[in-house]
Each structure stands twice: as C-alpha cells, then as structure tokens.
Amino acid sequence: MTEQKATNVTWHAHKVTREDRNKLAGHKGAVLWFTGLSACGKSTIANEVDYRLNQLGKRSYVLDGDNIRMGLNKNLGFSAEDRSENIRRIGEVAKLFSDAGVLTTTAFISPYRADRDKVRALFEPGQFVEILVKASVETCEARDPKGLYKKARAALASGKGMGFTGIDDPYEAPEKPELVLDSDNKGIEELTNEVMAYLTSAGLLSV
C-alpha cells in the first residue's frame, strides 16, 4: 500500500455521479487492461479496439506504456520498484478515465501479478477487464520490432543482463483473466473481434 503523505486532505463527493456520466456517454466506463510480453501485440490490439469503439461513437482512449513513460512516468525506470510505481500510477489514472465514462484501453507489460491485482482492487466488479495477450517468448522474439530481445540476449550473454521481461526478469501471467487472446495463432482483426464481442456480451457498450 502506498503511503498517504499529504495531510489535511478530504475526499469531496461530486454532484455528478459515475452513473450520470455513463448515461451521457451512452455506455459504461471501464478499463480494458491488456497485459503480456513485449511484442505480443498489446498496443496494436488496444489501438484497433479504440478505433472500433470510436467508429461506433463510443468514448474511448488508449493509455500506452511507451507514451506514458514519455510524460507522466518519465521519471521511472525499469527496476521492480519503478515498474510497480508505473502500474500504480496508471491504475489511478485509468480509474479516473473510467469514472468519467470512458472505455479506456491500457497496453502495459505489467509483469507482476500483485501489481495488477492492486489495480483491480480499485474498481467495482465488471469495471476492470484483464486481457492476457498470450504469445510465447519465441513468437515475440521473432517479431521484436524494437530490437529489445536482441539487446536482452546480448546483455545476458555478456553476464550483465538488463532485467528484460521474459528473458532475465519474470512475467507472471494472470490466473483468472476475463479474456485470453491467442496472439501466437490469430491475427489482429480476429483478436479485436474477440474483444468487441466480449464488450458486447458484458454489457459495457450500453448503459
């Protein structure tokens, strides 16, 4: 639990409720938390889902790992402590978006189960949708658009290592995600269709 350092602060209830904002949006606010190894397809799927939602007239937004690290979390590195703080901050921001009636997609490796569970605990049931984009290290390494796996392998061979998830740092897959996407064997369009089908069946695309 993060320590509350600020004193003399009081939570102010708002006259406009979450339900009021959902009604105005015409759908429920929620967070679609995409998690998985680097290069598994998280960002690509999150962006395609965001595009589909926008085309349907839904209020949506993408919180992407790299983009967030260029602004809000630019002071954080990739140590275990910084990774945890990175996810904590994103969880709080995602909750604000959700409360505002926005369908928010997040694309973060978020490798540690405990960190993701802490974020889930911020939400009411049904508001947090954990989506595992499942792809093997071999598949992700073959894609490797940023060349990160190549760098991680080289660092590991030199005896230094770089704490790269899936190579010399662990990835703890969700035990009970709301949705599992088979990125090893399916394409982006099919996986996006599966997400959209889930949103419909879960009643998130209407009030």
C-alpha positions as CSV (number, residue, x, y, z in Angstrom):
1,M,0.0,0.0,0.0
2,T,1.4,3.4,-1.0
3,E,1.8,5.7,2.0
4,Q,-0.5,8.7,2.2
5,K,1.9,11.6,2.7
6,A,-0.4,14.6,2.2
7,T,-2.2,15.8,5.3
8,N,-5.3,17.9,5.8
9,V,-7.0,16.4,2.7
10,T,-10.6,15.5,2.5
11,W,-12.4,13.4,-0.2
12,H,-15.1,15.6,-1.9
13,A,-18.1,13.8,-3.3
14,H,-19.2,15.1,-6.7
15,K,-22.7,16.1,-7.5
16,V,-22.4,14.5,-11.0
17,T,-22.1,10.7,-10.4
18,R,-20.5,8.0,-12.4
19,E,-23.9,6.8,-13.5
20,D,-24.7,10.3,-14.7
21,R,-21.5,10.3,-16.8
22,N,-22.3,6.8,-18.2
23,K,-25.7,7.9,-19.2
24,L,-24.3,10.9,-21.0
25,A,-21.8,8.7,-22.8
26,G,-24.4,6.1,-23.7
27,H,-22.3,3.3,-22.3
28,K,-20.4,2.2,-19.2
29,G,-16.9,3.4,-18.3
30,A,-14.4,0.6,-17.9
31,V,-10.8,-0.3,-18.2
32,L,-9.5,-2.9,-20.6
33,W,-6.2,-3.9,-19.2
34,F,-4.0,-5.6,-21.9
35,T,-1.1,-7.4,-20.4
36,G,1.6,-9.6,-22.0
37,L,5.2,-9.8,-23.1
38,S,6.8,-7.2,-25.2
39,A,5.9,-7.6,-28.9
40,C,2.9,-9.8,-28.1
41,G,0.5,-7.4,-29.8
42,K,-0.9,-5.4,-26.8
43,S,-0.6,-1.9,-28.2
44,T,-1.7,-2.9,-31.7
45,I,-4.9,-4.6,-30.4
46,A,-5.6,-1.8,-27.9
47,N,-5.4,0.8,-30.7
48,E,-7.6,-1.3,-33.0
49,V,-10.2,-1.7,-30.3
50,D,-10.0,2.1,-29.6
51,Y,-10.6,2.7,-33.3
52,R,-13.6,0.4,-33.5
53,L,-15.1,2.0,-30.4
54,N,-14.6,5.4,-31.9
55,Q,-16.3,4.4,-35.1
56,L,-19.2,3.2,-33.0
57,G,-19.5,6.6,-31.4
58,K,-18.2,5.4,-28.0
59,R,-16.0,7.5,-25.8
60,S,-12.6,5.7,-25.6
61,Y,-8.9,6.4,-25.0
62,V,-5.6,4.4,-25.1
63,L,-3.1,4.6,-22.3
64,D,0.1,3.1,-23.9
65,G,3.2,2.1,-22.0
66,D,5.8,3.9,-24.1
67,N,3.7,7.1,-24.4
68,I,3.0,7.3,-20.6
69,R,6.8,6.9,-20.0
70,M,7.4,10.0,-22.1
71,G,5.2,12.1,-19.9
72,L,3.5,11.2,-16.6
73,N,6.1,8.5,-15.8
74,K,9.2,9.9,-17.4
75,N,11.0,9.8,-14.1
76,L,10.6,6.0,-13.7
77,G,13.0,3.3,-14.9
78,F,12.6,-0.5,-15.2
79,S,13.6,-1.7,-11.7
80,A,11.0,-3.8,-9.9
81,E,10.1,-0.8,-7.7
82,D,9.8,1.5,-10.7
83,R,7.7,-1.0,-12.6
84,S,5.3,-1.3,-9.7
85,E,5.0,2.5,-9.3
86,N,4.5,2.8,-13.0
87,I,1.5,0.4,-12.8
88,R,0.1,2.1,-9.6
89,R,0.0,5.5,-11.3
90,I,-1.6,4.1,-14.5
91,G,-4.2,2.3,-12.4
92,E,-5.2,5.5,-10.7
93,V,-5.3,7.4,-14.0
94,A,-7.3,4.6,-15.6
95,K,-9.8,4.7,-12.8
96,L,-10.3,8.5,-13.3
97,F,-11.0,7.8,-17.0
98,S,-13.4,5.0,-16.2
99,D,-15.3,7.2,-13.7
100,A,-15.6,9.8,-16.4
101,G,-17.5,7.3,-18.6
102,V,-14.6,6.5,-20.9
103,L,-13.8,3.0,-22.2
104,T,-10.1,3.0,-21.5
105,T,-7.6,0.6,-23.1
106,T,-4.2,0.2,-21.5
107,A,-1.2,-1.5,-23.0
108,F,1.4,-2.3,-20.4
109,I,3.6,-5.4,-19.9
110,S,2.6,-5.1,-16.2
111,P,4.6,-8.3,-15.5
112,Y,3.8,-8.7,-11.8
113,R,0.5,-10.2,-10.7
114,A,0.4,-8.4,-7.4
115,D,0.6,-5.0,-9.1
116,R,-2.3,-5.9,-11.5
117,D,-4.3,-7.2,-8.6
118,K,-3.9,-3.9,-6.7
119,V,-5.2,-2.0,-9.7
120,R,-8.2,-4.4,-10.0
121,A,-9.0,-3.7,-6.4
122,L,-9.6,0.0,-7.3
123,F,-12.6,-0.9,-9.4
124,E,-16.1,-2.3,-8.8
125,P,-16.9,-5.7,-10.3
126,G,-17.2,-5.5,-14.1
127,Q,-15.3,-2.3,-14.5
128,F,-11.8,-3.9,-14.8
129,V,-11.3,-6.2,-17.7
130,E,-8.0,-8.0,-17.6
131,I,-6.9,-9.3,-21.0
132,L,-4.0,-11.6,-21.4
133,V,-2.4,-11.3,-24.9
134,K,-0.8,-14.7,-24.9
135,A,2.2,-15.2,-27.1
136,S,5.3,-17.3,-26.5
137,V,8.8,-15.8,-26.0
138,E,9.7,-17.4,-29.3
139,T,6.9,-15.6,-31.1
140,C,7.6,-12.3,-29.5
141,E,11.3,-12.6,-30.2
142,A,10.7,-13.4,-33.8
143,R,8.7,-10.1,-34.1
144,D,10.9,-7.9,-31.9
145,P,10.0,-4.6,-33.7
146,K,12.2,-2.6,-31.3
147,G,15.1,-5.0,-31.2
148,L,14.8,-5.3,-27.5
149,Y,15.0,-9.1,-27.3
150,K,18.2,-8.9,-29.3
151,K,19.7,-6.4,-26.8
152,A,18.5,-8.5,-23.9
153,R,20.1,-11.7,-25.3
154,A,23.3,-9.8,-25.9
155,A,23.3,-8.4,-22.3
156,L,22.6,-11.8,-20.9
157,A,25.4,-13.3,-22.8
158,S,27.8,-10.7,-21.5
159,G,26.9,-11.6,-18.0
160,K,25.3,-8.2,-17.2
161,G,21.6,-8.7,-18.0
162,M,19.1,-5.9,-18.4
163,G,16.1,-7.1,-16.4
164,F,14.0,-7.7,-19.6
165,T,10.7,-9.4,-19.1
166,G,10.7,-12.9,-20.5
167,I,14.5,-13.1,-20.7
168,D,16.0,-12.3,-17.4
169,D,13.0,-11.0,-15.5
170,P,9.8,-12.9,-14.8
171,Y,6.4,-12.4,-16.4
172,E,3.5,-13.6,-14.1
173,A,0.5,-14.4,-16.3
174,P,-3.0,-13.6,-14.9
175,E,-4.6,-16.6,-13.2
176,K,-8.2,-15.7,-14.0
177,P,-8.2,-13.0,-16.7
178,E,-11.6,-12.0,-18.2
179,L,-10.2,-12.7,-21.7
180,V,-7.3,-14.6,-23.2
181,L,-6.2,-13.7,-26.7
182,D,-4.1,-16.3,-28.6
183,S,-1.6,-14.0,-30.3
184,D,0.5,-17.0,-31.3
185,N,-2.0,-18.3,-33.8
186,K,-4.5,-15.5,-34.5
187,G,-4.3,-12.2,-36.4
188,I,-5.1,-8.7,-35.1
189,E,-8.5,-8.5,-36.7
190,E,-9.7,-11.8,-35.2
191,L,-8.4,-10.9,-31.8
192,T,-10.0,-7.4,-32.0
193,N,-13.3,-9.1,-32.9
194,E,-13.0,-11.2,-29.8
195,V,-12.5,-8.2,-27.6
196,M,-15.5,-6.4,-29.2
197,A,-17.6,-9.5,-28.7
198,Y,-16.7,-9.6,-25.0
199,L,-17.6,-5.9,-24.5
200,T,-21.0,-6.5,-26.1
201,S,-21.7,-9.7,-24.0
202,A,-20.6,-8.0,-20.8
203,G,-23.0,-5.1,-21.4
204,L,-20.3,-2.5,-21.5
205,L,-21.4,-0.9,-24.8
206,S,-24.7,0.3,-23.4
207,V,-25.9,1.9,-20.1
